[in-house]
Amino acid sequence: MKTTCVTISVLFLSQLCLAQNKNLDYSKAIKLYNQTTYNLTTKTYESQDTTGNYLFQTEESFQILQANIAFQWKMNNNNFHEIQLVDFRIGKHGVKSEQKNDKTNASLTYNGQYTTLTAIAIGYDYILNFNKRADRKFVPSLGIGGTPYFVRQKREPYVSHAFPVTDTRIGMKLFVSPRISYYLNSRFFLDLHIPICVSDMQVHQNQVKNPAFTSEQQKTSTVNFTQFPKIFYGRIGVGLKIQ
């Protein structure tokens, strides 16, 4: 009797280990997300004089729509790796203020600048899936990862009394992301997750090309490390199993 019970237990456990959620029975997928972002940051600039003063700039932004694309592939333990193109922008923007005379048709530029922006951020998540054994459409998970980023703004003034400015930020954000996926059918699924930014380490360099200063004096660099910065994300997307 004891031998029979042991045999039944072994068979039951082996079947339990072999069973898995059929919705996770794929190796690769692509996803298209919409990301909503709220960001509140404070930047510090050292003044170009000898007073030792610092300038503080507070920036607040709320972006409702931003498309992200991601690629996901599965490990042997039914967990996933995921790479996301979080941000990719290259653009130019110019604003010029002029004063014109109707009689002479002469014009005088008194303000304005030409701005070039380059920004890229690539995210990585290691996704720990739950409900691996139960055959359910809802699959909760937890993502752990980081996002390296690069942002550069070059501002070229249209007037001689202002100086060109280059503002560069290079950093890394670390995230913990509670997730939940809902599998619509054998090909498509929905994915909702809320990345929580644990830390943000950033190297910030500001260069003002004022010819009155040396090249070293024109540059100021700061290293900022923030735990739980005031930046909040929400991503909702649709995934397509491709293999």
C-alpha positions in Angstrom: 0.0 0.0 0.0 2.8 2.3 0.9 4.6 1.6 -2.4 1.4 2.3 -4.3 0.9 5.7 -2.6 4.5 6.7 -3.3 4.2 5.7 -6.9 1.0 7.7 -7.3 2.6 10.7 -5.6 5.6 10.6 -7.9 3.4 10.3 -11.0 1.3 13.2 -9.8 4.3 15.4 -9.1 5.8 14.6 -12.5 2.6 15.5 -14.3 2.4 18.7 -12.3 6.0 19.6 -13.3 5.3 18.9 -16.9 2.0 20.8 -17.0 2.3 24.5 -17.9 0.1 27.4 -19.0 -0.5 26.9 -22.7 -0.7 30.7 -23.1 3.0 30.8 -22.4 3.7 28.2 -25.1 5.7 30.6 -27.4 9.3 31.6 -27.7 9.2 35.1 -29.2 6.9 38.0 -29.5 6.8 41.7 -30.5 4.9 44.3 -28.6 3.6 47.8 -29.3 3.1 49.9 -26.3 1.6 53.3 -25.5 3.5 55.0 -22.7 2.1 57.7 -20.4 4.8 59.7 -18.4 4.7 62.3 -15.7 8.1 63.8 -14.8 9.1 66.4 -12.3 12.8 67.2 -12.2 15.1 69.9 -10.8 18.3 70.8 -12.6 21.3 72.5 -11.1 23.7 74.8 -13.0 26.8 76.5 -11.7 26.9 80.2 -12.5 29.7 81.5 -14.7 30.9 84.1 -12.2 33.0 83.9 -9.0 30.1 84.3 -6.5 29.6 80.5 -6.0 25.9 80.7 -6.7 24.0 77.9 -8.3 21.0 78.2 -10.6 18.0 75.8 -10.1 15.6 74.9 -12.8 12.4 73.0 -12.2 10.8 71.2 -15.1 7.4 69.5 -15.1 6.0 67.4 -18.0 3.0 65.1 -18.6 3.0 63.1 -21.8 -0.2 61.1 -22.6 0.7 59.3 -25.8 4.1 57.9 -26.8 4.6 54.8 -28.9 7.2 52.2 -27.8 8.1 48.9 -29.5 9.6 45.9 -27.7 10.9 42.4 -28.5 10.5 39.5 -26.1 12.0 36.0 -26.0 11.5 33.2 -23.5 14.0 31.4 -21.3 13.9 27.7 -20.4 12.2 28.4 -17.1 9.2 30.2 -18.8 10.5 33.6 -17.8 11.2 36.3 -20.4 13.8 38.8 -21.6 12.4 42.0 -23.1 14.2 44.8 -24.9 12.2 48.1 -25.5 12.9 51.1 -27.6 11.7 53.6 -25.0 12.7 56.9 -26.7 14.2 57.8 -30.0 14.1 61.4 -31.2 16.2 63.4 -33.6 14.8 66.8 -34.5 15.4 70.5 -35.0 13.4 73.5 -33.9 14.0 77.2 -34.6 12.4 80.4 -33.2 13.4 83.9 -34.4 12.0 87.3 -33.3 12.5 90.2 -35.7 11.7 93.8 -35.8 10.7 95.2 -39.3 10.2 98.7 -40.7 7.3 99.1 -43.1 8.8 102.1 -44.8 12.4 100.8 -45.4 11.5 97.1 -45.2 14.6 96.7 -43.1 14.6 94.0 -40.4 16.5 93.5 -37.2 16.8 90.1 -35.4 16.7 90.7 -31.6 16.0 87.3 -30.2 15.7 83.6 -31.0 17.6 80.4 -31.2 18.0 77.2 -33.2 17.7 74.0 -31.2 18.9 70.5 -32.2 17.7 67.5 -30.1 19.0 64.0 -30.0 17.5 61.5 -27.5 17.7 57.7 -27.3 16.7 55.3 -24.4 16.7 51.5 -24.6 15.1 49.5 -21.8 15.7 45.9 -20.7 13.5 43.8 -18.4 13.9 40.3 -17.0 10.3 39.2 -16.5 9.4 36.7 -13.8 6.1 35.0 -14.7 3.6 33.6 -12.3 0.7 31.2 -13.1 3.2 29.2 -15.1 1.4 25.9 -14.3 -2.2 27.0 -14.2 -3.9 27.3 -17.6 -5.2 30.8 -17.2 -5.6 33.8 -19.5 -4.4 36.3 -16.9 -0.7 35.9 -16.1 0.8 38.3 -13.5 4.6 38.9 -13.6 7.3 41.1 -12.3 9.9 42.9 -14.4 13.4 43.9 -13.1 15.6 45.9 -15.3 17.1 49.2 -16.4 17.1 51.9 -19.1 20.3 53.6 -20.2 19.6 57.0 -21.9 21.3 59.8 -23.8 19.9 63.3 -24.3 21.7 66.2 -26.0 20.4 69.7 -26.8 22.4 72.2 -28.9 21.1 75.7 -28.9 22.5 78.1 -31.5 21.4 81.7 -31.0 20.5 84.0 -33.9 21.9 87.1 -32.1 25.5 87.9 -31.3 25.0 88.9 -27.7 24.0 85.3 -26.8 26.3 82.2 -26.8 25.8 78.7 -28.1 24.9 76.2 -25.4 25.2 72.4 -25.4 23.4 70.4 -22.7 24.2 66.7 -22.5 22.7 64.1 -20.1 23.9 60.4 -19.9 22.3 58.2 -17.3 20.8 54.9 -16.2 17.5 54.3 -14.6 16.7 51.1 -12.6 13.1 49.8 -12.5 10.8 47.3 -10.9 7.7 46.7 -13.0 4.6 45.0 -11.7 2.9 43.5 -14.8 -0.2 41.6 -15.9 -0.8 40.0 -19.3 -4.2 38.9 -20.7 -4.0 36.3 -23.6 -6.8 37.0 -26.0 -6.2 34.0 -28.2 -3.4 31.9 -29.5 -1.7 34.8 -31.3 -2.5 38.1 -29.5 -2.3 39.3 -25.9 -2.5 42.5 -23.9 0.2 43.7 -21.6 -0.2 46.3 -18.8 2.7 47.3 -16.5 3.7 50.1 -14.3 7.5 50.7 -14.2 8.6 52.1 -10.8 11.8 54.0 -11.0 14.0 52.9 -8.1 17.0 55.1 -9.0 18.4 57.5 -11.6 22.1 58.1 -12.0 23.0 60.9 -14.4 26.0 62.7 -15.6 25.1 66.2 -16.7 27.4 68.4 -18.7 26.5 72.0 -19.7 28.8 74.0 -22.1 28.4 77.7 -22.8 30.7 78.8 -25.6 31.5 82.2 -24.2 34.9 83.3 -25.7 35.7 85.3 -22.6 36.4 82.0 -20.8 38.7 79.1 -21.5 37.4 75.8 -22.9 37.6 74.3 -19.4 35.7 77.2 -17.8 33.0 76.9 -20.5 32.1 73.4 -19.3 30.4 72.5 -16.0 29.7 68.9 -15.1 27.6 67.4 -12.3 26.8 63.8 -11.2 23.4 63.3 -9.8 22.0 60.2 -8.1 18.4 60.1 -7.1 16.5 57.4 -5.4 12.8 57.0 -6.3 12.7 60.2 -8.5 9.4 61.9 -9.2 8.8 60.2 -12.5 5.8 57.9 -13.1 5.1 55.6 -16.1 2.2 53.5 -17.3 2.4 51.3 -20.3 -0.3 49.4 -22.0 0.2 47.4 -25.2 -0.6 44.6 -27.5 1.7 41.6 -28.2 1.9 39.3 -31.2 3.4 35.8 -30.8 5.8 35.3 -33.7 7.2 31.8 -32.8 
